[in-house]
Amino acid sequence: MTVKQLSVFVENRPGRLSAVTEALAEAGINIRAVSIADTKDFGIMRIIVNDTDKAVSTLKEKNFIASAANVIAVTADDKPGSMASIMKTLYSSNISVEYMYAAFINKEKGSACLILRVDNNDAAIEALKEAGCTLLTEKDIAEI
């Protein structure tokens, strides 16, 4: 139960993020989560959208470098210790979190959503399910 994450190579210069988000907006693509990791010259914009395939083709048509990868979207109660519980579950199963970020998704009041890139999606999904965590699908994200 993974979701597609779009990674977009973005140069660090004025207007580039505007161009990416404008291209997606014009195509009717809704951004559900976003993270940007940058260096002096460029950044990687990681986004979850409501239509990954359309987003990739739209960005490539605008000459952006974009690719898709599978990540995990897991909900957490919006209270102290929820993230710690998820991290402990993964750690106990010897799963390494490569990176994570929060999403604009709020299926239920009082909850949050974390997007996780891990070293073993299948093992992470199994561990999180066994721990009683709620995982979201691409359909869930598109409908929220």
Buried (B, 14 or more C-beta within 10 A) or exposed (E): BBBBBBBBBBEEEEEBBEBBBEBBEEBEBBBBBBBBEEEEEBBBBBBBBBBBEBBBEBBEEBEBEBEBEEBBBBBBBEEEEBBEEBBEBBEEBEBEBEEBBBBEBEBEEEBBBBBBBBEBBEBBBEBBBEBEBBBBEBEBBBEB
